Amino acid sequence: MLRAGPRPVAVLCAGSAVLLIGMGLRQAFAMFLHPVTTELHWSRESFSLGIAVQLLVWGFSQPVAGAIADRYGTGRVVFGGGLLYAAGVGLSALAWSPVHFGLTVGCMVGMGMGGAGFAVVLAGMVRAMPPERSSLVMGIGTAAASVGQFLLVPLAAGLISARGWAPALALLAVVAAAMCPLGFALRGKPAARAEPAGGGALAAARQAFAHPGFVMLTLGYFVCGFQLAFIGNHLPAYLEDLGSSAAAGAMALSLVGLCNVVGCLVFGALGDRYPKKHLLASIYLARAVAITWFVLAPPSLPGLVAFAAVMGFLWLSTVPLTTGLVTELLGSAHLAMLGGLVFCSHQVGSFLGVWLGGLIFDHTGSYTAVWWASVVLGLLSAALHLGIRRAPRTAVALA
């Protein structure tokens, strides 16, 4: 429950708006790969490494941001995260080297996303709502992130086409800055609770990693990061390599975002009725099937639309289910921090998906090996989620 915080509806709306902006802009970076590498004569690996650093910094900063939010309130963390995010995007417009790009889009934006990303914002939204609606609330927040992708990816593509990539980044920094005032509506924090003798967050983390189900969930989430980061950042370039225009990549990613609005709401609602581990296993299995079909089928616009629609439906649908499963296994008292720990694994997968995509393309001239790696990993993740069991709570009460 929230202490001295705003009304639940305000929290829901503000949290959804933060995720719409932050996650939408993050996905829009994919539209900059081709123009930036072409104009500045960088390799795809150089650009991909900058984005990969962003995802890794985001992942490792999120548990820290989550622990701070659990203790001092979500609003302060979101405000600081939005400020760093906007500054990183704005300064990246001045990029002259891959190192500068890595420091701005990589480190600054990554830390900003840690403060204004899923684990922190969703935890604040869940605490403001009745516990029995937690999965649906997380579905709404994740759907908002997909709306952001649907709106901001084509906006970025249009700005690049009309003004060039550097002015486009400067204008998008203004959009990112809108996250800061929204933090005031998320200013609540968990009610005071008695900490166990072993210590609060540290004891919670120790118990979490002693829980086999939590470990399997964390390993499975690695695959989600690998698949989404590779496809989300390299699909536009992959399509251009096949002879499509930049507009085709923007259309595909925008369609992914639109369809994921439906997917997040559907899986968020299903998560309140059916075992979350079974729903997650079905998502990873369906992704493996969809990627296999896309790689083997002849390139065509109808095929691209079908692939984008199916992947969109499955895209971020793992987020409400994964966060909800963390709550089922270990309670909600340290949800932002524990969700951040799981998300670290996701972001390690994201780092490898983005970076290996660029590295393997530069060495082989093809993305084929990474597509098939995504299929194999999807099958492994489905098996991991089916093996999750709820173990009895031990010494530290986390709920």
N, C-alpha and C positions, 0 to 999 in steps of 0.2 A: 504494500500500500504506500501511497505517496504522503510525504509529510510537508505541509505548507506549500503545496503545489497547485498548479492551475487545474481547471476542470478537465475531465477525461477527453471530451470532444476536442478541446483546444490542443491537448497533447497529441491526440491522434492526427489532427490536421497538420500541426507544425512538424511532427516527426515525418509524416508522409511527404511534406514539402521539402524537407532537408534531404531525404533520400532521393526524391525526384531530381533535384538539382545535382547533388553530389555524384550519384551513380550514373545519371544521364550524361554528365560531362565526362566522367571517366571513360565511358564507352566511346564517346566522340573522338578520343585520341586516335582511334584506329583510322579515321579519315585523314590524319596528318602524315601517316607513314609514307605514302607515295610522293606527295608534294615536297615534304621536308628532305627526304633522302635524294630526290631528283635535283632539287635546287642547291643543296649544300654538298652534294656528292658524297653522302655517307652510305655505308653498307646497310643492308636491312638488319644485320646483327647489331650494329651500333644503336639504331633507333629502338630495336626490340629490347636491348639491354637496359636502356633508360626506362622503358615501361616496366620491364621485369623488376628493376630496382624499386620502382614505385609500389608494385604489388607486394614485394617482400617487406619493404619498410612499413607499408600499411598493415600487413599481417602481424609483424612483431611489435608494432606500436599499439595495436588494438587491445591486447590484454592489459597493458599499462593504462591506457586511456579508460578502459572498462573499470579497472580497480579504482581509479581516481573518481570516475562517475559514480560508482557504488558508494563511495565514501563522502564525496563533496557535492554531488549533484550532476545531473546530465547537462543542464543548460550551460554551465561554465565550460565544460569540455567541448560541447558542440560549437560554442562561440569561438573558442581558440582554434578548433579544427577548421572551421570555415574561414577564419582569417589566414591561416597558413595555406590552405587550399587555394584561395584567391590570389595570394601573393605568388605562389609557385606557378600558377597558370600565367599570370601577368608577366613575370620575369622570364618565363620560357619563350615569350615572343622575341626576346633579344638573344636567343641561343645562337652561338657561333661555333660551338664544338659539341661533340657527344658528351664531354665531361660536364659542361654547363647545362646541357639538357638533362643529364642524370641528376644533377644537384637540384634543379628546379622541379621539373615534371616528376623526377624520380623521388628524391628525398623530401622536398617540401610538400608536394601534393600527397605523397604517401603518408606523411605524418598527419596532414590535414584530414585525410580520409580515415585515419585511425581514430580521430576524435569525432568525426561526423559520419561514421560508417554504420554498417548494419548492427554490430554487437552493441554499441553504445545506444543508438537511437531505438532499436527494437526493444531493448531491455527497459528503457524509459517508457515506451508505449505500453508494454505488457503490464508494468506495475500500476499503470493508471486505470486499467480495465479489469473487469471480473475475471478470475482465474479460468473459469470454464470457457472463456472466449479467447484465450491466449493464442491458439493456433490461427484463428480467423484474423485476429488483430495483426499478427505477424504476416499473414497473407496479404492484408491490405497494405501494410508498409512496403512489402516487397513488390507488390503490384505497382505502387507509386514509383518505385525505382525503375520499373519497366516502362511506365509512362514517360519518365524522363528520357530513357533511351529512345523511345518512339519520337519524342519531340526534338531532342537536342542533337541527335546524330544528323538528321537532315538539315537542321539549322547550321551546324558546323560545316557541313558540305557546301551549303549555299554561301556562307561567309567566305570560305576558302575560294570558291569559284568567282565570287564578286570582288573580293578585296585582297586575296592572298592569304597564306597560312599565318604570317606574323600578326597582321591586324585582326585576323579571326581569333587568335589566342588572346589578344588584348581585350577584345569585346567579350569573350567568354569568361574572362576573369571578373568582369563586372557582374555577370550572372552568378558566378560562384560566391561573390561577396554577399548575396542575398541570404545565404545560410546563417550569417552571423546574427541578425536580429531575431531570426526564428528560434535561436537558442533560448531566448527569454521565456518562450512558452513551454520549454522543456526543463524549467529550473527545479523541478521536484527532485527528491532523492529518497532512497529507502528509509523507512521508519527505523528509529534506533532499535538495536537488538543486542542482546548479550552475546559477546564473543566467547567462543570456547577457549579453554585454557591453552590449547595448542597454537592459538593465533587464528585470525580471521581468514584473509585471502590465501595466505600460504598454506594453512591447514586444508582449506577447501581444494586448492590445487593438488595437494598430495593425495587427498582422498579420491579426487577425480581420476588421476592417473593410476590409482590402485583398482579402479573399476574397469573390468574387461570391456564392458559395453561402451564406456566412454573412449577407451583406446581404439576400439574398432570403428566407432563413429568418426573419430579424428582421422584415422587412416583413410577411411572412405571419402572424407571430404577433400582430401588431397586430390583425388581424381576429378572432382567437380571443378576445382580451380584449374587444373591442367587443361581440361576440355574447353571450358568457357574462355579462358585467357587466350588459348591458341586460336580458337574459332573467331572470337570477338575482335582480336587484333590483327589477324592475318587473312580473314576471309575476303575483305575488299581487295587486297593485293593479289590473292589467289585468283579471284575472278578477273582482275585486269590481266593477269598472266594468260588467262584463257581467252582473252580478246574482248571481254566486257568493258563497259565504261565505268568510271568512278561512281556514276549514279546508281549502277546495279548494286554495288557494295553498300551504298547508303540505304538503298531500298531494302536490301536483305536485312541489315542490322535494325532498321526501323521496324520492319515486319516482325523480327524476333521480339523486339520490345513490346509491340502491340499484342502479339499472341501470348506473351508471358503475363500480361495483365490478367488474362483469362486463366492461365495456368496457375498463377499464384493464388488467385481467389478460390479456384476449384480445389487445389491441393491443401490450401489453408483450411477450407471447410471440411474436407475429407479427413484431415489430421485430427479433428475433434471427434471423429466417429470411428476411424479404423486405425490399426497399428501403424505408427509412423515408420517403423523399420521396413514394413512390407511396401509402403508407398514409395519410400526412398529406393528400395531395391528395384522396383518397377521403373522408376525414372532412369536409373543408370542403365538398366537393360534396354529400355526403349532408345536411349541416346546411342548406344552401341549399334543397334539395328539401323537407326536413321543415318548414322555416319557411314556405315558399310554400304547402304544403298546409294548415298550421295557420291561416294568415291567410285563405285562401280558403274553407275548409270551414265549415259552420254550427257555432256553438258547441254543444258537447255534452260530457257527462262521458266517454263512451268516446273521443271525439276528444282530450280533454285527457290522458287516461291514455296513449293511443297516442303523442301528441307528447312527453309527459314521458319515456316509456320509450325512444323513439328518441333524443331529445336527451341523455338520461342515458347511453345506451350510447356516445355520441360526446363527452360533456361534457369531461372532463379527459383523455381518451385521447390528446390531442395532447402532453401533458406528457412522458411517458416517451420518446415518439418524437422530440420536439424536442430534449430534453436529450441523447438518444442520438445524434442527428444532429450536434449541436455536438461531441460526443466524436469522431465519425467524421471530421469536417472538420478539427478543430484539436487533438485529443488531450485528455487528462484532467488535466494538471498544473495548469491554471488553470480547471478546470471550474466551480467555484462562482462565480468572477468573470465568466467568459464567459457562463455560464447567466444570471447576473444582468443582463448587458447585453442579452441577447435578451429577458429578461423585462421590461426597461424599456419596450420597444416594446409588449409585451402590455398593460402597465399604462397606457400612454398611450391605447391603444384602450379599455381599461376605463373610464378617466376620461371619455372622450367618450361611450361607450355609456350610462353611468349618468347623466351630467349632461345630455346631449342628450335622453335619454328624459324627464326631468323638465321640461326647458325647453320642448321641443316639445309635451308634453302641456298645460302651463300656457297656451301660446299658441294651441293648436288644439283642445284637448279630446280628442285622439286620439293613439295611439301608432303609427298606420299608417305614417307616413313612416319611422320608425326600424326597423320590421319589414322594410320593403322595402330599406332601406339595408343591413341585415344579410344579405339575400339576395345583393345585388350584390357586397358585400365578400367573401362566401363564395366566389363564383365567381372573383373576382380572386385570392384566396389559393390556391385550387386550382391555377390557372395558374402562379402564382409557384413553388409547390413542385415542380411538374413540371419547371421550368427549372433546378433546382439541379444543379450538377455539382461533383464533387470535383476541386479544383485541386491541383497539386503543392505540397507544403510548400515554403516559402521560407526565408529566413535564420534565423528564430527557431524552434527546435524546441520545440513545446508539449507533446509527449507525454512 
